[in-house]
Amino acid sequence: MNHLDTLYTDEILSEYHSMTTLSLKNGLIVQLLGSGEVCQIHDTELSSEGKDDLSEANRLITRDGVVIRQLHNRDSEVLYPDGEVAHFSKQNMEWIVINNRGKRRSFKDNIN
């Protein structure tokens, strides 16, 4: 299960939502979801076999402009429109948040 599985549960997908899927010549697959979100994945990234753990597996762009990148090692990176960046380490179960002024905060087990 990955981040997109938690966002798009079977219940949501079974409801009637307009969705368009575009496959571009360069291998990029773009899904335009009825909720206003855009999902991007490259056809070469569908399998994590032989991939660098730090390479991007997919990305989701929310209607608010937030970009969520999921890496092959299941880490995530969240890019906010105001310049704030958050990194989640699956191995350490730790969030690192850097605001747009450079202040760094670390959260592990929901403790700041």
N, CA, C and O atoms as a GROMACS GRO file, in nm:
protein
  448
    1MET      N    1   0.084  -0.118   0.000
    1MET     CA    2   0.000   0.000   0.000
    1MET      C    3   0.089   0.124   0.000
    1MET      O    4   0.187   0.131   0.074
    2ASN      N    5   0.054   0.222  -0.082
    2ASN     CA    6   0.131   0.344  -0.084
    2ASN      C    7   0.041   0.463  -0.055
    2ASN      O    8  -0.078   0.447  -0.028
    3HIS      N    9   0.098   0.581  -0.062
    3HIS     CA   10   0.024   0.703  -0.026
    3HIS      C   11  -0.102   0.720  -0.111
    3HIS      O   12  -0.205   0.762  -0.060
    4LEU      N   13  -0.094   0.687  -0.238
    4LEU     CA   14  -0.210   0.704  -0.324
    4LEU      C   15  -0.322   0.607  -0.285
    4LEU      O   16  -0.439   0.640  -0.300
    5ASP      N   17  -0.286   0.489  -0.236
    5ASP     CA   18  -0.388   0.394  -0.189
    5ASP      C   19  -0.466   0.450  -0.071
    5ASP      O   20  -0.586   0.425  -0.057
    6THR      N   21  -0.398   0.526   0.015
    6THR     CA   22  -0.469   0.582   0.130
    6THR      C   23  -0.555   0.702   0.089
    6THR      O   24  -0.658   0.727   0.150
    7LEU      N   25  -0.514   0.774  -0.014
    7LEU     CA   26  -0.593   0.887  -0.062
    7LEU      C   27  -0.716   0.842  -0.141
    7LEU      O   28  -0.822   0.903  -0.131
    8TYR      N   29  -0.700   0.737  -0.219
    8TYR     CA   30  -0.807   0.692  -0.308
    8TYR      C   31  -0.850   0.551  -0.268
    8TYR      O   32  -0.808   0.452  -0.328
    9THR      N   33  -0.934   0.547  -0.167
    9THR     CA   34  -0.983   0.419  -0.117
    9THR      C   35  -1.084   0.360  -0.215
    9THR      O   36  -1.130   0.428  -0.307
   10ASP      N   37  -1.117   0.232  -0.194
   10ASP     CA   38  -1.215   0.166  -0.280
   10ASP      C   39  -1.349   0.238  -0.278
   10ASP      O   40  -1.419   0.243  -0.379
   11GLU      N   41  -1.385   0.294  -0.162
   11GLU     CA   42  -1.513   0.364  -0.152
   11GLU      C   43  -1.515   0.488  -0.241
   11GLU      O   44  -1.614   0.515  -0.309
   12ILE      N   45  -1.405   0.564  -0.239
   12ILE     CA   46  -1.398   0.684  -0.322
   12ILE      C   47  -1.398   0.647  -0.470
   12ILE      O   48  -1.467   0.710  -0.550
   13LEU      N   49  -1.321   0.545  -0.505
   13LEU     CA   50  -1.311   0.506  -0.645
   13LEU      C   51  -1.439   0.444  -0.697
   13LEU      O   52  -1.464   0.447  -0.817
   14SER      N   53  -1.521   0.387  -0.609
   14SER     CA   54  -1.647   0.327  -0.654
   14SER      C   55  -1.754   0.433  -0.678
   14SER      O   56  -1.852   0.408  -0.749
   15GLU      N   57  -1.737   0.552  -0.621
   15GLU     CA   58  -1.831   0.661  -0.644
   15GLU      C   59  -1.806   0.719  -0.783
   15GLU      O   60  -1.699   0.702  -0.841
   16TYR      N   61  -1.905   0.787  -0.833
   16TYR     CA   62  -1.894   0.844  -0.966
   16TYR      C   63  -1.813   0.973  -0.960
   16TYR      O   64  -1.863   1.075  -0.912
   17HIS      N   65  -1.692   0.969  -1.008
   17HIS     CA   66  -1.606   1.086  -1.020
   17HIS      C   67  -1.555   1.090  -1.163
   17HIS      O   68  -1.517   0.988  -1.220
   18SER      N   69  -1.556   1.208  -1.221
   18SER     CA   70  -1.498   1.218  -1.354
   18SER      C   71  -1.347   1.203  -1.342
   18SER      O   72  -1.287   1.259  -1.249
   19MET      N   73  -1.287   1.130  -1.432
   19MET     CA   74  -1.143   1.111  -1.429
   19MET      C   75  -1.095   1.094  -1.573
   19MET      O   76  -1.156   1.023  -1.653
   20THR      N   77  -0.986   1.161  -1.602
   20THR     CA   78  -0.926   1.151  -1.734
   20THR      C   79  -0.783   1.104  -1.716
   20THR      O   80  -0.712   1.152  -1.628
   21THR      N   81  -0.741   1.012  -1.798
   21THR     CA   82  -0.603   0.965  -1.796
   21THR      C   83  -0.538   0.997  -1.929
   21THR      O   84  -0.590   0.961  -2.035
   22LEU      N   85  -0.424   1.065  -1.922
   22LEU     CA   86  -0.348   1.098  -2.042
   22LEU      C   87  -0.216   1.022  -2.038
   22LEU      O   88  -0.147   1.023  -1.936
   23SER      N   89  -0.182   0.958  -2.148
   23SER     CA   90  -0.051   0.892  -2.161
   23SER      C   91   0.026   0.969  -2.268
   23SER      O   92  -0.014   0.972  -2.384
   24LEU      N   93   0.135   1.029  -2.227
   24LEU     CA   94   0.214   1.111  -2.319
   24LEU      C   95   0.323   1.028  -2.385
   24LEU      O   96   0.361   0.922  -2.335
   25LYS      N   97   0.374   1.076  -2.498
   25LYS     CA   98   0.477   1.003  -2.572
   25LYS      C   99   0.603   0.978  -2.491
   25LYS      O  100   0.672   0.878  -2.513
   26ASN      N  101   0.634   1.067  -2.398
   26ASN     CA  102   0.756   1.050  -2.317
   26ASN      C  103   0.737   0.951  -2.204
   26ASN      O  104   0.829   0.930  -2.125
   27GLY      N  105   0.617   0.888  -2.194
   27GLY     CA  106   0.592   0.787  -2.092
   27GLY      C  107   0.524   0.839  -1.967
   27GLY      O  108   0.493   0.762  -1.877
   28LEU      N  109   0.501   0.970  -1.960
   28LEU     CA  110   0.434   1.027  -1.844
   28LEU      C  111   0.285   0.993  -1.849
   28LEU      O  112   0.219   1.012  -1.952
   29ILE      N  113   0.233   0.945  -1.737
   29ILE     CA  114   0.091   0.916  -1.724
   29ILE      C  115   0.035   1.021  -1.628
   29ILE      O  116   0.082   1.034  -1.515
   30VAL      N  117  -0.066   1.095  -1.674
   30VAL     CA  118  -0.126   1.201  -1.595
   30VAL      C  119  -0.274   1.167  -1.577
   30VAL      O  120  -0.346   1.143  -1.674
   31GLN      N  121  -0.318   1.165  -1.451
   31GLN     CA  122  -0.459   1.143  -1.421
   31GLN      C  123  -0.518   1.271  -1.364
   31GLN      O  124  -0.469   1.324  -1.265
   32LEU      N  125  -0.622   1.319  -1.428
   32LEU     CA  126  -0.694   1.436  -1.381
   32LEU      C  127  -0.818   1.384  -1.309
   32LEU      O  128  -0.906   1.325  -1.371
   33LEU      N  129  -0.823   1.406  -1.179
   33LEU     CA  130  -0.930   1.352  -1.097
   33LEU      C  131  -1.042   1.453  -1.079
   33LEU      O  132  -1.017   1.574  -1.077
   34GLY      N  133  -1.162   1.406  -1.067
   34GLY     CA  134  -1.279   1.492  -1.051
   34GLY      C  135  -1.272   1.580  -0.929
   34GLY      O  136  -1.339   1.683  -0.923
   35SER      N  137  -1.192   1.542  -0.831
   35SER     CA  138  -1.177   1.620  -0.709
   35SER      C  139  -1.085   1.740  -0.728
   35SER      O  140  -1.067   1.820  -0.636
   36GLY      N  141  -1.025   1.754  -0.848
   36GLY     CA  142  -0.936   1.866  -0.875
   36GLY      C  143  -0.790   1.832  -0.857
   36GLY      O  144  -0.704   1.918  -0.876
   37GLU      N  145  -0.759   1.710  -0.821
   37GLU     CA  146  -0.620   1.670  -0.801
   37GLU      C  147  -0.564   1.608  -0.928
   37GLU      O  148  -0.637   1.558  -1.014
   38VAL      N  149  -0.433   1.614  -0.939
   38VAL     CA  150  -0.363   1.559  -1.054
   38VAL      C  151  -0.259   1.460  -1.004
   38VAL      O  152  -0.181   1.491  -0.914
   39CYS      N  153  -0.258   1.341  -1.060
   39CYS     CA  154  -0.161   1.238  -1.024
   39CYS      C  155  -0.069   1.217  -1.144
   39CYS      O  156  -0.115   1.204  -1.257
   40GLN      N  157   0.062   1.214  -1.118
   40GLN     CA  158   0.160   1.193  -1.225
   40GLN      C  159   0.249   1.075  -1.190
   40GLN      O  160   0.296   1.061  -1.077
   41ILE      N  161   0.271   0.991  -1.289
   41ILE     CA  162   0.365   0.881  -1.274
   41ILE      C  163   0.424   0.853  -1.412
   41ILE      O  164   0.355   0.866  -1.513
   42HIS      N  165   0.548   0.817  -1.415
   42HIS     CA  166   0.613   0.782  -1.541
   42HIS      C  167   0.602   0.632  -1.559
   42HIS      O  168   0.618   0.558  -1.462
   43ASP      N  169   0.576   0.586  -1.679
   43ASP     CA  170   0.554   0.443  -1.700
   43ASP      C  171   0.674   0.358  -1.659
   43ASP      O  172   0.659   0.240  -1.627
   44THR      N  173   0.793   0.416  -1.660
   44THR     CA  174   0.911   0.340  -1.616
   44THR      C  175   0.917   0.328  -1.465
   44THR      O  176   0.995   0.249  -1.412
   45GLU      N  177   0.836   0.407  -1.393
   45GLU     CA  178   0.837   0.405  -1.247
   45GLU      C  179   0.730   0.312  -1.189
   45GLU      O  180   0.720   0.299  -1.067
   46LEU      N  181   0.652   0.248  -1.273
   46LEU     CA  182   0.547   0.160  -1.223
   46LEU      C  183   0.603   0.043  -1.144
   46LEU      O  184   0.536  -0.010  -1.055
   47SER      N  185   0.723   0.002  -1.176
   47SER     CA  186   0.789  -0.104  -1.101
   47SER      C  187   0.909  -0.044  -1.029
   47SER      O  188   0.984   0.034  -1.087
   48SER      N  189   0.926  -0.078  -0.902
   48SER     CA  190   1.039  -0.025  -0.826
   48SER      C  191   1.163  -0.113  -0.843
   48SER      O  192   1.268  -0.084  -0.785
   49GLU      N  193   1.152  -0.218  -0.921
   49GLU     CA  194   1.263  -0.311  -0.940
   49GLU      C  195   1.382  -0.240  -1.003
   49GLU      O  196   1.371  -0.179  -1.110
   50GLY      N  197   1.496  -0.247  -0.937
   50GLY     CA  198   1.619  -0.188  -0.988
   50GLY      C  199   1.625  -0.037  -0.976
   50GLY      O  200   1.714   0.025  -1.033
   51LYS      N  201   1.534   0.022  -0.902
   51LYS     CA  202   1.532   0.167  -0.888
   51LYS      C  203   1.611   0.211  -0.766
   51LYS      O  204   1.620   0.140  -0.666
   52ASP      N  205   1.667   0.331  -0.776
   52ASP     CA  206   1.730   0.395  -0.663
   52ASP      C  207   1.621   0.428  -0.562
   52ASP      O  208   1.517   0.482  -0.599
   53ASP      N  209   1.643   0.395  -0.435
   53ASP     CA  210   1.542   0.417  -0.333
   53ASP      C  211   1.499   0.563  -0.323
   53ASP      O  212   1.387   0.592  -0.280
   54LEU      N  213   1.586   0.655  -0.362
   54LEU     CA  214   1.555   0.796  -0.348
   54LEU      C  215   1.491   0.856  -0.473
   54LEU      O  216   1.462   0.976  -0.477
   55SER      N  217   1.469   0.773  -0.575
   55SER     CA  218   1.406   0.825  -0.696
   55SER      C  219   1.255   0.834  -0.675
   55SER      O  220   1.197   0.760  -0.595
   56GLU      N  221   1.193   0.923  -0.747
   56GLU     CA  222   1.049   0.949  -0.730
   56GLU      C  223   0.967   0.839  -0.795
   56GLU      O  224   0.988   0.804  -0.911
   57ALA      N  225   0.873   0.784  -0.721
   57ALA     CA  226   0.782   0.682  -0.774
   57ALA      C  227   0.660   0.748  -0.838
   57ALA      O  228   0.617   0.707  -0.946
   58ASN      N  229   0.604   0.849  -0.772
   58ASN     CA  230   0.487   0.920  -0.824
   58ASN      C  231   0.471   1.052  -0.752
   58ASN      O  232   0.540   1.079  -0.653
   59ARG      N  233   0.380   1.133  -0.802
   59ARG     CA  234   0.351   1.259  -0.735
   59ARG      C  235   0.203   1.291  -0.750
   59ARG      O  236   0.138   1.255  -0.849
   60LEU      N  237   0.152   1.359  -0.650
   60LEU     CA  238   0.013   1.403  -0.649
   60LEU      C  239   0.012   1.552  -0.626
   60LEU      O  240   0.080   1.603  -0.537
   61ILE      N  241  -0.064   1.623  -0.706
   61ILE     CA  242  -0.077   1.767  -0.692
   61ILE      C  243  -0.221   1.795  -0.651
   61ILE      O  244  -0.315   1.765  -0.725
   62THR      N  245  -0.238   1.852  -0.532
   62THR     CA  246  -0.374   1.877  -0.482
   62THR      C  247  -0.430   2.004  -0.544
   62THR      O  248  -0.356   2.082  -0.604
   63ARG      N  249  -0.558   2.023  -0.529
   63ARG     CA  250  -0.621   2.143  -0.586
   63ARG      C  251  -0.576   2.269  -0.515
   63ARG      O  252  -0.597   2.380  -0.566
   64ASP      N  253  -0.512   2.255  -0.396
   64ASP     CA  254  -0.458   2.369  -0.323
   64ASP      C  255  -0.315   2.401  -0.363
   64ASP      O  256  -0.256   2.495  -0.310
   65GLY      N  257  -0.258   2.324  -0.456
   65GLY     CA  258  -0.122   2.349  -0.502
   65GLY      C  259  -0.014   2.276  -0.424
   65GLY      O  260   0.105   2.302  -0.444
   66VAL      N  261  -0.052   2.186  -0.335
   66VAL     CA  262   0.045   2.109  -0.258
   66VAL      C  263   0.092   1.992  -0.346
   66VAL      O  264   0.010   1.923  -0.406
   67VAL      N  265   0.223   1.971  -0.351
   67VAL     CA  266   0.281   1.861  -0.428
   67VAL      C  267   0.330   1.756  -0.330
   67VAL      O  268   0.410   1.785  -0.240
   68ILE      N  269   0.282   1.633  -0.346
   68ILE     CA  270   0.323   1.522  -0.260
   68ILE      C  271   0.400   1.423  -0.347
   68ILE      O  272   0.345   1.362  -0.438
   69ARG      N  273   0.528   1.409  -0.316
   69ARG     CA  274   0.615   1.317  -0.390
   69ARG      C  275   0.637   1.192  -0.306
   69ARG      O  276   0.672   1.200  -0.188
   70GLN      N  277   0.617   1.076  -0.367
   70GLN     CA  278   0.647   0.951  -0.298
   70GLN      C  279   0.767   0.887  -0.366
   70GLN      O  280   0.772   0.874  -0.489
   71LEU      N  281   0.865   0.848  -0.285
   71LEU     CA  282   0.987   0.789  -0.336
   71LEU      C  283   0.976   0.637  -0.332
   71LEU      O  284   0.889   0.581  -0.266
   72HIS      N  285   1.065   0.571  -0.404
   72HIS     CA  286   1.061   0.424  -0.409
   72HIS      C  287   1.085   0.358  -0.274
   72HIS      O  288   1.038   0.246  -0.252
   73ASN      N  289   1.157   0.424  -0.184
   73ASN     CA  290   1.180   0.365  -0.052
   73ASN      C  291   1.064   0.393   0.044
   73ASN      O  292   1.074   0.365   0.163
   74ARG      N  293   0.953   0.448  -0.009
   74ARG     CA  294   0.830   0.480   0.064
   74ARG      C  295   0.841   0.604   0.151
   74ARG      O  296   0.750   0.636   0.227
   75ASP      N  297   0.953   0.676   0.141
   75ASP     CA  298   0.961   0.809   0.201
   75ASP      C  299   0.872   0.903   0.120
   75ASP      O  300   0.838   0.874   0.005
   76SER      N  301   0.835   1.015   0.181
   76SER     CA  302   0.752   1.114   0.112
   76SER      C  303   0.810   1.252   0.132
   76SER      O  304   0.881   1.279   0.229
   77GLU      N  305   0.780   1.338   0.037
   77GLU     CA  306   0.818   1.478   0.046
   77GLU      C  307   0.695   1.560   0.009
   77GLU      O  308   0.629   1.532  -0.091
   78VAL      N  309   0.665   1.660   0.089
   78VAL     CA  310   0.549   1.745   0.065
   78VAL      C  311   0.600   1.887   0.042
   78VAL      O  312   0.671   1.943   0.126
   79LEU      N  313   0.563   1.944  -0.072
   79LEU     CA  314   0.604   2.079  -0.109
   79LEU      C  315   0.481   2.169  -0.105
   79LEU      O  316   0.385   2.145  -0.178
   80TYR      N  317   0.484   2.271  -0.020
   80TYR     CA  318   0.370   2.361  -0.005
   80TYR      C  319   0.390   2.486  -0.090
   80TYR      O  320   0.503   2.526  -0.113
   81PRO      N  321   0.281   2.548  -0.137
   81PRO     CA  322   0.293   2.667  -0.220
   81PRO      C  323   0.364   2.784  -0.152
   81PRO      O  324   0.421   2.869  -0.220
   82ASP      N  325   0.361   2.790  -0.019
   82ASP     CA  326   0.426   2.901   0.052
   82ASP      C  327   0.575   2.879   0.073
   82ASP      O  328   0.641   2.962   0.136
   83GLY      N  329   0.630   2.767   0.021
   83GLY     CA  330   0.772   2.740   0.033
   83GLY      C  331   0.809   2.644   0.144
   83GLY      O  332   0.925   2.603   0.153
   84GLU      N  333   0.714   2.607   0.228
   84GLU     CA  334   0.742   2.509   0.334
   84GLU      C  335   0.761   2.371   0.271
   84GLU      O  336   0.695   2.336   0.173
   85VAL      N  337   0.852   2.293   0.330
   85VAL     CA  338   0.882   2.159   0.280
   85VAL      C  339   0.878   2.062   0.397
   85VAL      O  340   0.929   2.092   0.505
   86ALA      N  341   0.818   1.946   0.375
   86ALA     CA  342   0.815   1.842   0.478
   86ALA      C  343   0.868   1.713   0.419
   86ALA      O  344   0.834   1.676   0.306
   87HIS      N  345   0.952   1.643   0.495
   87HIS     CA  346   1.008   1.515   0.453
   87HIS      C  347   0.964   1.410   0.555
   87HIS      O  348   0.975   1.432   0.676
   88PHE      N  349   0.916   1.297   0.507
   88PHE     CA  350   0.880   1.187   0.596
   88PHE      C  351   0.971   1.069   0.567
   88PHE      O  352   0.981   1.023   0.453
   89SER      N  353   1.039   1.020   0.672
   89SER     CA  354   1.126   0.903   0.660
   89SER      C  355   1.051   0.782   0.712
   89SER      O  356   1.023   0.772   0.831
   90LYS      N  357   1.019   0.689   0.624
   90LYS     CA  358   0.948   0.567   0.663
   90LYS      C  359   1.034   0.482   0.756
   90LYS      O  360   0.984   0.423   0.851
   91GLN      N  361   1.164   0.476   0.729
   91GLN     CA  362   1.254   0.395   0.809
   91GLN      C  363   1.262   0.446   0.953
   91GLN      O  364   1.258   0.367   1.047
   92ASN      N  365   1.274   0.577   0.970
   92ASN     CA  366   1.287   0.637   1.103
   92ASN      C  367   1.153   0.677   1.163
   92ASN      O  368   1.145   0.712   1.280
   93MET      N  369   1.046   0.671   1.082
   93MET     CA  370   0.912   0.717   1.124
   93MET      C  371   0.921   0.860   1.179
   93MET      O  372   0.874   0.888   1.289
   94GLU      N  373   0.982   0.947   1.101
   94GLU     CA  374   1.010   1.084   1.145
   94GLU      C  375   0.971   1.183   1.036
   94GLU      O  376   0.999   1.161   0.918
   95TRP      N  377   0.906   1.292   1.078
   95TRP     CA  378   0.877   1.404   0.990
   95TRP      C  379   0.975   1.516   1.019
   95TRP      O  380   1.001   1.549   1.135
   96ILE      N  381   1.029   1.573   0.913
   96ILE     CA  382   1.113   1.692   0.924
   96ILE      C  383   1.044   1.800   0.842
   96ILE      O  384   1.018   1.783   0.723
   97VAL      N  385   1.016   1.912   0.907
   97VAL     CA  386   0.946   2.023   0.842
   97VAL      C  387   1.037   2.144   0.844
   97VAL      O  388   1.091   2.182   0.948
   98ILE      N  389   1.055   2.204   0.727
   98ILE     CA  390   1.135   2.326   0.714
   98ILE      C  391   1.043   2.434   0.660
   98ILE      O  392   0.990   2.422   0.549
   99ASN      N  393   1.024   2.541   0.738
   99ASN     CA  394   0.933   2.646   0.692
   99ASN      C  395   1.003   2.734   0.589
   99ASN      O  396   1.121   2.716   0.561
  100ASN      N  397   0.929   2.828   0.534
  100ASN     CA  398   0.984   2.912   0.427
  100ASN      C  399   1.086   3.014   0.474
  100ASN      O  400   1.140   3.090   0.393
  101ARG      N  401   1.114   3.016   0.604
  101ARG     CA  402   1.220   3.102   0.658
  101ARG      C  403   1.343   3.020   0.699
  101ARG      O  404   1.441   3.076   0.748
  102GLY      N  405   1.337   2.889   0.679
  102GLY     CA  406   1.450   2.803   0.709
  102GLY      C  407   1.448   2.738   0.847
  102GLY      O  408   1.540   2.665   0.881
  103LYS      N  409   1.344   2.762   0.926
  103LYS     CA  410   1.335   2.699   1.057
  103LYS      C  411   1.301   2.551   1.039
  103LYS      O  412   1.206   2.516   0.969
  104ARG      N  413   1.380   2.468   1.103
  104ARG     CA  414   1.367   2.322   1.089
  104ARG      C  415   1.308   2.264   1.217
  104ARG      O  416   1.355   2.293   1.327
  105ARG      N  417   1.205   2.180   1.202
  105ARG     CA  418   1.145   2.108   1.314
  105ARG      C  419   1.141   1.961   1.280
  105ARG      O  420   1.123   1.923   1.165
  106SER      N  421   1.156   1.879   1.381
  106SER     CA  422   1.153   1.733   1.362
  106SER      C  423   1.047   1.673   1.453
  106SER      O  424   1.037   1.709   1.570
  107PHE      N  425   0.970   1.583   1.399
  107PHE     CA  426   0.863   1.517   1.474
  107PHE      C  427   0.883   1.367   1.463
  107PHE      O  428   0.890   1.312   1.353
  108LYS      N  429   0.893   1.301   1.578
  108LYS     CA  430   0.904   1.156   1.581
  108LYS      C  431   0.804   1.106   1.683
  108LYS      O  432   0.803   1.152   1.797
  109ASP      N  433   0.720   1.012   1.645
  109ASP     CA  434   0.614   0.960   1.732
  109ASP      C  435   0.525   1.074   1.782
  109ASP      O  436   0.483   1.074   1.898
  110ASN      N  437   0.495   1.170   1.693
  110ASN     CA  438   0.410   1.286   1.723
  110ASN      C  439   0.464   1.373   1.835
  110ASN      O  440   0.388   1.445   1.899
  111ILE      N  441   0.595   1.368   1.860
  111ILE     CA  442   0.658   1.453   1.960
  111ILE      C  443   0.749   1.551   1.889
  111ILE      O  444   0.829   1.510   1.805
  112ASN      N  445   0.738   1.678   1.920
  112ASN     CA  446   0.816   1.783   1.858
  112ASN      C  447   0.955   1.791   1.919
  112ASN      O  448   1.036   1.874   1.879
   0.00000   0.00000   0.00000
